[in-house]
């Protein structure tokens, strides 16, 4: 269903925004995340295992709250992007963009003519409420938020050109893959990575576009907001579930004696049966 893009409006207004990664393709998790107040749900179709069907169910569930649904596509395939947009995605995140030409092709695939070449079937798609919003095609280009990811050293050197492309609304620095591209995988906090991140930041700011990223050692979500990042996203549903379950198991194991009995002392004396009340 068509609605104003709250995430895009907040970013344009200069408000810091918070997203959460949803990789488990569960509509109930999307519903909870939207209700608790996240600005954006990143429906991860790159590293998650959602199908188009489950992505649609997650978008429906998210409308219980006010979170904007951003679909991270597995790549820049124009046909995939078209289908996700027709299904009702309010924002797209495209990974591993390494040139201005790639960014222009992405924008071209996502916009209706004359600004782009997105295929038209507005009266029949979910994004228009199956025709309930007759002005969908007129509003779609301006309402959509397009986020491209800079995730390599090659892309960092071309950050300004990528960010300057008309129609790119947000540039997200993927520090995990960026560190890997210079031989420091899983070390985004390594001091050797900082100059590459800084180069990307300078280029994006020079183009006048908002920045997004994930936290890294020494740069928490709130630190990044203070540094001028418009959009940050740290936690993922799979991590939250595992961490919560692990904490539950560890608390239980710590609370029982090695014999398997509770470590707390019983209320009755040894060898005596408790009295019936």
Number of C-alpha atoms within 10 A of each C-alpha: 19 19 15 14 18 17 26 23 13 15 18 14 10 13 16 20 20 21 25 21 23 28 20 19 22 17 19 13 17 30 22 15 25 24 16 11 13 18 24 26 26 23 31 23 21 16 13 16 15 19 11 14 10 16 25 20 17 23 25 16 20 24 17 14 17 19 26 26 28 25 27 27 19 17 16 19 13 18 13 15 24 17 14 23 22 21 21 23 26 28 25 23 25 24 20 19 24 22 20 18 12 16 25 18 15 25 24 19 21 27 22 18 15 8 14 17 15 21 16 14 12 20 17 13 18 19 24 23 17 17 16 15 16 13 13 19 18 12 15 20 19 13 18 22 24 22 27 29 25 31 24 24 21 16 23 26 19 19 28 23 18 27 31 21 18 12 22 19 22 22 29 26 26 21 26 21 20 26 24 17 15 14 11 16 14 13 18 21 17 13 9 13 21 14 11 20 22 12 17 27 22 15 20 25 17 14 15 13 20 22 24 26 21 20 20 16 9 9 14 14 20 13 12 21 19 12 10 15 23 25 26 23 20 14 14 16 18 13 13 11 11 11 12 10 12 12 12 11 12 10 11 11 13 11 14 13 11 10 7 9 10 14 12 9 8 8 7 10 9 7 6 7 8 9 6 4 3
